[in-house]
Amino acid sequence: MSDTSMSIHLPGESKQFGRLGTRDIGTQALELRIKSEYPHYNPNQEAQLRQLAENHGRQMEYLQIKNRDLEKQREDIRRRLEQLGQRVPGKDNSADLLAELRAQEERNQKSLNDLRRQLFEMGQKRVNVIEVEKPMNYPQPIIQQSLPPPPPQEKERKSYIYPVYYGSSLVAEISAMRQAYLQNGGNERDVLDQLSQMQAEAQRIEDEMKNSNYDNRHREKKPDLSGKMNMIEMENDRLHKELMLLQEQNFLSQNKRKSDREDELERELQRLREEQLRKMLELQNEIALLKQRALWERRPEPLPAPPPQPRPYVDVEPMQPYDQYFRVRWF
């Protein structure tokens, strides 16, 4: 179908339309058809008929544009199908990949069986000692005794991240301790809560010491308080080292199979952990007590008591002795 030109011949009309556009041809054809079918034509309806003819022309133009787009899409699809038909199908290597995976699985299973056999042989291995005594009266039989199992060898310790901090701030030390605990896989809620409380308490104490006019001379006057603080800091360091050791033992025991001895070790670790938490709580209470004592010692000196008021002096007239009112009679 061509959309550039069209020739229309209608009965009753001697005029021939030449090369017109698609929209004008549709409009004029519709007008001529309406006039031929309806001989009693009303000129007043010419505007309405013209509007209908224009709408019809627009629809025809839209359909032709849509038809061209569909033809173009069909041509693109045909070209792509030709290109796909010319391609060489790729080699299917899924069978080789599956065979390789099965071979790898067999090798892994063989290695696992060898490892199990070695572990079983190590567990069943015993050390026997033949002990021969010298004959006294008659030959003694050879006694075969089995030595007690050797003590468990200390396993190689894995790398562990220790807390690192700078300065002498207690807040920085507690923060570094908490960070190292998290980096080493610690996730116990009680330990994290205790460390957070201790950090907040230490921060509050440092803020109070900065805000108050704390003099070094006042610190020298109270040697007992500083010594107590040093002892508490040493105790805190010792407890921190014990906590790190317990955490390391807990980390090493996660990858071992459980046995009776391991259960006993776990109970011992749990007991030590509870004792550690209790000591940390006591240490926190001592810090709070020392803070209260420091606040009590830094309180302002009480005002001196006012001097006693002098007693009011009252002048009294001298009185005569009472003897002048009595007479002594001698008999």
SEMARVO-985107 format. One record per residue (C-alpha): z, x, y; residue number from 1. Coordinates in Angstrom, 1 decimal. Example, Ala and Ser with C-alpha at 12.3 -4.5 7.8 and 13.67 -1.06 7.14 Angstrom:
2
FISE,7.8,12.3,-4.5,1
FISE,7.1,13.7,-1.1,2
//
This chain:
331
FISE,0.0,0.0,0.0,1
FISE,-0.9,1.4,3.4,2
FISE,1.4,0.8,6.3,3
FISE,-1.0,1.9,9.1,4
FISE,-3.7,-0.8,9.4,5
FISE,-4.4,-4.2,8.1,6
FISE,-7.3,-6.7,8.6,7
FISE,-6.5,-10.5,8.6,8
FISE,-9.1,-13.3,8.4,9
FISE,-7.7,-16.9,8.7,10
FISE,-9.6,-20.1,8.4,11
FISE,-10.4,-21.8,11.7,12
FISE,-10.2,-18.6,13.6,13
FISE,-13.2,-16.5,14.5,14
FISE,-11.2,-13.6,15.9,15
FISE,-10.6,-10.6,13.7,16
FISE,-7.5,-8.4,14.2,17
FISE,-8.3,-4.8,14.1,18
FISE,-5.9,-1.8,13.4,19
FISE,-2.5,-3.1,14.4,20
FISE,1.0,-2.0,13.6,21
FISE,3.0,-3.5,10.7,22
FISE,5.4,-5.3,12.9,23
FISE,2.7,-6.9,15.2,24
FISE,0.6,-7.9,12.2,25
FISE,3.5,-9.7,10.5,26
FISE,4.4,-11.5,13.7,27
FISE,0.9,-12.7,14.5,28
FISE,0.2,-13.7,10.9,29
FISE,3.3,-15.8,10.8,30
FISE,2.4,-17.5,14.1,31
FISE,-1.2,-18.3,12.9,32
FISE,0.1,-19.6,9.6,33
FISE,2.6,-21.9,11.4,34
FISE,-0.1,-23.2,13.7,35
FISE,-2.5,-23.9,10.8,36
FISE,0.1,-25.6,8.7,37
FISE,1.5,-27.6,11.6,38
FISE,-1.4,-29.1,13.6,39
FISE,1.0,-30.9,15.9,40
FISE,2.4,-27.8,17.5,41
FISE,5.1,-28.1,20.1,42
FISE,4.8,-25.4,22.8,43
FISE,8.5,-25.7,23.6,44
FISE,9.3,-24.1,20.2,45
FISE,7.3,-21.0,21.0,46
FISE,10.3,-18.8,21.8,47
FISE,12.1,-19.8,18.6,48
FISE,9.0,-19.1,16.5,49
FISE,8.4,-15.8,18.2,50
FISE,12.0,-14.8,17.4,51
FISE,11.5,-15.7,13.7,52
FISE,8.3,-13.7,13.6,53
FISE,10.0,-10.7,15.1,54
FISE,12.8,-10.9,12.6,55
FISE,10.3,-11.1,9.8,56
FISE,8.5,-8.1,11.1,57
FISE,11.7,-6.0,11.3,58
FISE,12.6,-7.0,7.7,59
FISE,9.1,-5.9,6.5,60
FISE,9.4,-2.6,8.3,61
FISE,12.9,-2.0,6.8,62
FISE,11.6,-2.8,3.3,63
FISE,8.7,-0.3,3.7,64
FISE,11.1,2.5,4.9,65
FISE,13.3,1.7,1.9,66
FISE,10.3,1.9,-0.4,67
FISE,9.3,5.3,1.0,68
FISE,12.9,6.6,0.4,69
FISE,12.9,5.4,-3.2,70
FISE,9.5,7.0,-3.8,71
FISE,10.8,10.3,-2.4,72
FISE,14.0,10.1,-4.6,73
FISE,11.8,9.3,-7.7,74
FISE,9.7,12.4,-6.9,75
FISE,12.8,14.6,-6.6,76
FISE,14.2,13.3,-9.9,77
FISE,10.9,13.9,-11.6,78
FISE,10.7,17.5,-10.3,79
FISE,14.3,18.2,-11.4,80
FISE,13.6,16.9,-14.9,81
FISE,10.6,19.1,-15.1,82
FISE,12.6,22.1,-14.1,83
FISE,15.3,21.3,-16.6,84
FISE,12.7,20.9,-19.3,85
FISE,11.3,24.4,-18.6,86
FISE,14.7,26.1,-19.0,87
FISE,15.5,27.9,-22.3,88
FISE,18.6,26.4,-23.9,89
FISE,21.5,28.8,-23.9,90
FISE,22.9,30.2,-27.1,91
FISE,25.9,28.4,-28.5,92
FISE,28.5,31.0,-29.2,93
FISE,31.4,28.6,-29.8,94
FISE,31.4,29.5,-33.6,95
FISE,31.8,33.2,-32.8,96
FISE,34.6,32.5,-30.3,97
FISE,36.4,30.3,-32.9,98
FISE,36.1,33.0,-35.6,99
FISE,37.5,35.6,-33.2,100
FISE,40.4,33.4,-32.4,101
FISE,41.2,32.8,-36.0,102
FISE,41.0,36.6,-36.7,103
FISE,43.4,37.2,-33.8,104
FISE,45.8,34.5,-35.2,105
FISE,45.7,36.1,-38.6,106
FISE,46.6,39.5,-37.1,107
FISE,49.4,38.0,-35.1,108
FISE,50.8,36.3,-38.2,109
FISE,50.6,39.5,-40.2,110
FISE,52.5,41.4,-37.5,111
FISE,55.1,38.7,-37.4,112
FISE,55.6,38.8,-41.1,113
FISE,56.0,42.6,-41.0,114
FISE,58.6,42.3,-38.3,115
FISE,60.6,39.7,-40.2,116
FISE,60.5,41.9,-43.3,117
FISE,61.8,44.9,-41.4,118
FISE,64.6,42.9,-39.8,119
FISE,65.6,41.5,-43.2,120
FISE,65.7,45.1,-44.7,121
FISE,67.8,46.3,-41.8,122
FISE,70.2,43.5,-42.3,123
FISE,70.5,44.0,-46.1,124
FISE,70.8,47.8,-45.9,125
FISE,74.2,49.2,-47.0,126
FISE,75.6,52.7,-47.1,127
FISE,77.2,53.6,-50.4,128
FISE,79.4,56.7,-51.1,129
FISE,80.1,58.0,-54.6,130
FISE,83.6,59.4,-54.7,131
FISE,84.5,61.7,-57.6,132
FISE,88.2,62.7,-58.3,133
FISE,89.2,65.7,-60.3,134
FISE,90.4,64.9,-63.8,135
FISE,94.2,65.1,-64.3,136
FISE,95.1,64.0,-67.8,137
FISE,91.9,62.2,-68.7,138
FISE,88.6,61.9,-67.0,139
FISE,88.6,59.4,-64.3,140
FISE,85.7,57.0,-63.9,141
FISE,83.3,57.3,-61.0,142
FISE,84.3,54.8,-58.3,143
FISE,81.6,53.5,-56.1,144
FISE,83.0,52.3,-52.8,145
FISE,81.2,50.8,-49.9,146
FISE,82.1,51.9,-46.5,147
FISE,82.9,49.3,-43.9,148
FISE,79.9,48.4,-41.8,149
FISE,79.3,50.7,-38.9,150
FISE,80.4,49.6,-35.5,151
FISE,77.7,47.8,-33.5,152
FISE,75.7,50.2,-31.5,153
FISE,75.6,49.7,-27.8,154
FISE,72.3,48.2,-26.8,155
FISE,70.3,49.6,-24.1,156
FISE,71.0,47.9,-20.8,157
FISE,68.2,46.4,-18.9,158
FISE,67.5,47.0,-15.3,159
FISE,69.8,45.1,-13.0,160
FISE,69.6,44.4,-9.3,161
FISE,72.8,45.3,-7.5,162
FISE,73.8,44.0,-4.0,163
FISE,72.8,46.2,-1.1,164
FISE,74.2,45.7,2.4,165
FISE,74.8,47.7,5.5,166
FISE,77.8,48.0,7.7,167
FISE,81.4,46.9,7.1,168
FISE,80.9,43.1,7.5,169
FISE,82.5,41.0,4.9,170
FISE,79.9,38.3,5.5,171
FISE,77.0,40.7,4.8,172
FISE,78.7,41.9,1.6,173
FISE,79.2,38.3,0.3,174
FISE,75.7,37.4,1.3,175
FISE,74.2,40.4,-0.6,176
FISE,76.4,39.6,-3.6,177
FISE,75.1,36.0,-3.6,178
FISE,71.4,37.2,-3.2,179
FISE,71.8,39.7,-6.1,180
FISE,73.3,37.0,-8.3,181
FISE,70.4,34.7,-7.7,182
FISE,67.8,37.4,-8.2,183
FISE,69.3,38.3,-11.6,184
FISE,69.0,34.8,-12.9,185
FISE,72.4,33.4,-12.1,186
FISE,72.5,29.6,-11.7,187
FISE,76.1,28.6,-12.2,188
FISE,77.1,26.0,-9.6,189
FISE,80.8,27.0,-9.5,190
FISE,80.1,30.6,-8.7,191
FISE,77.6,29.7,-6.0,192
FISE,80.0,27.2,-4.4,193
FISE,82.8,29.9,-4.4,194
FISE,80.5,32.5,-2.8,195
FISE,79.4,30.0,-0.2,196
FISE,83.0,29.0,0.7,197
FISE,84.0,32.7,0.9,198
FISE,81.0,33.5,3.1,199
FISE,81.8,30.6,5.4,200
FISE,85.5,31.6,5.6,201
FISE,84.7,35.2,6.3,202
FISE,82.2,34.1,9.0,203
FISE,84.8,31.9,10.7,204
FISE,87.4,34.8,10.6,205
FISE,85.0,37.2,12.2,206
FISE,84.0,34.7,14.9,207
FISE,87.7,34.1,15.7,208
FISE,88.3,37.9,15.9,209
FISE,85.3,38.3,18.2,210
FISE,86.3,35.5,20.5,211
FISE,90.0,36.6,20.8,212
FISE,90.9,39.8,22.7,213
FISE,91.8,41.8,19.6,214
FISE,93.2,45.2,20.6,215
FISE,93.2,48.3,18.3,216
FISE,96.7,49.0,19.5,217
FISE,97.8,45.7,18.1,218
FISE,96.2,46.7,14.8,219
FISE,98.1,50.0,14.8,220
FISE,101.4,48.1,15.4,221
FISE,100.9,46.1,12.2,222
FISE,100.2,48.7,9.5,223
FISE,101.4,46.4,6.7,224
FISE,98.7,43.8,7.5,225
FISE,95.9,46.3,7.5,226
FISE,97.2,47.8,4.2,227
FISE,97.3,44.4,2.7,228
FISE,93.7,43.7,3.8,229
FISE,92.6,47.1,2.3,230
FISE,94.3,46.2,-1.0,231
FISE,92.6,42.8,-1.0,232
FISE,89.2,44.4,-0.3,233
FISE,89.7,46.8,-3.2,234
FISE,90.6,43.9,-5.4,235
FISE,87.6,42.1,-4.2,236
FISE,85.4,45.1,-5.1,237
FISE,86.9,45.3,-8.5,238
FISE,86.4,41.6,-9.2,239
FISE,82.9,41.9,-7.9,240
FISE,82.1,44.7,-10.4,241
FISE,83.6,42.7,-13.2,242
FISE,81.5,39.7,-12.2,243
FISE,78.4,41.8,-12.2,244
FISE,79.3,43.2,-15.7,245
FISE,79.9,39.7,-17.0,246
FISE,76.6,38.5,-15.6,247
FISE,74.8,41.4,-17.1,248
FISE,76.4,40.7,-20.5,249
FISE,75.4,37.0,-20.2,250
FISE,71.8,38.0,-19.4,251
FISE,71.6,40.3,-22.4,252
FISE,73.1,37.7,-24.8,253
FISE,70.6,35.1,-23.9,254
FISE,67.8,36.7,-26.1,255
FISE,70.0,37.3,-29.2,256
FISE,70.5,35.0,-32.1,257
FISE,73.8,33.3,-32.3,258
FISE,76.3,34.3,-35.0,259
FISE,80.1,34.1,-35.5,260
FISE,80.6,37.3,-33.5,261
FISE,78.3,36.1,-30.8,262
FISE,80.2,32.8,-30.5,263
FISE,83.4,34.8,-30.2,264
FISE,81.9,37.0,-27.5,265
FISE,80.6,33.9,-25.7,266
FISE,84.1,32.4,-25.8,267
FISE,85.5,35.7,-24.5,268
FISE,82.9,35.7,-21.7,269
FISE,83.8,32.1,-20.8,270
FISE,87.4,33.0,-20.7,271
FISE,86.7,36.1,-18.5,272
FISE,84.5,34.0,-16.3,273
FISE,87.2,31.4,-15.8,274
FISE,89.7,34.1,-15.1,275
FISE,87.3,35.6,-12.6,276
FISE,86.9,32.3,-10.8,277
FISE,90.7,31.9,-10.7,278
FISE,91.2,35.3,-9.2,279
FISE,88.5,34.6,-6.6,280
FISE,90.3,31.4,-5.7,281
FISE,93.6,33.3,-5.4,282
FISE,91.8,35.9,-3.2,283
FISE,90.4,33.2,-1.0,284
FISE,93.9,31.7,-0.6,285
FISE,95.3,35.2,0.3,286
FISE,92.6,35.6,2.9,287
FISE,93.5,32.2,4.4,288
FISE,97.2,33.2,4.4,289
FISE,96.5,36.5,6.1,290
FISE,94.4,34.7,8.7,291
FISE,97.3,32.3,9.4,292
FISE,99.6,35.3,9.7,293
FISE,97.3,37.1,12.1,294
FISE,97.1,34.0,14.2,295
FISE,100.8,33.7,14.2,296
FISE,101.2,37.3,15.3,297
FISE,98.7,36.9,18.0,298
FISE,100.5,34.0,19.6,299
FISE,101.6,34.5,23.2,300
FISE,105.2,35.7,23.7,301
FISE,107.7,33.0,24.6,302
FISE,108.8,32.8,28.2,303
FISE,112.3,34.3,28.8,304
FISE,115.1,31.8,29.2,305
FISE,116.2,31.1,32.8,306
FISE,119.5,32.8,33.9,307
FISE,122.6,30.7,33.8,308
FISE,123.4,28.8,36.9,309
FISE,126.6,29.8,38.7,310
FISE,129.4,27.3,38.6,311
FISE,130.1,25.5,41.9,312
FISE,133.1,26.9,43.8,313
FISE,135.6,24.3,45.1,314
FISE,138.2,25.2,47.6,315
FISE,141.6,23.8,46.7,316
FISE,144.6,23.7,49.0,317
FISE,147.6,25.7,47.8,318
FISE,150.3,23.7,46.3,319
FISE,154.0,24.2,46.5,320
FISE,155.9,25.2,43.4,321
FISE,157.6,22.4,41.5,322
FISE,161.0,24.1,41.9,323
FISE,161.5,22.9,45.4,324
FISE,161.7,19.3,44.2,325
FISE,164.6,20.0,41.9,326
FISE,168.1,21.0,42.7,327
FISE,170.3,22.7,40.4,328
FISE,173.9,21.5,40.2,329
FISE,176.6,23.8,38.8,330
FISE,179.6,22.2,37.2,331
//
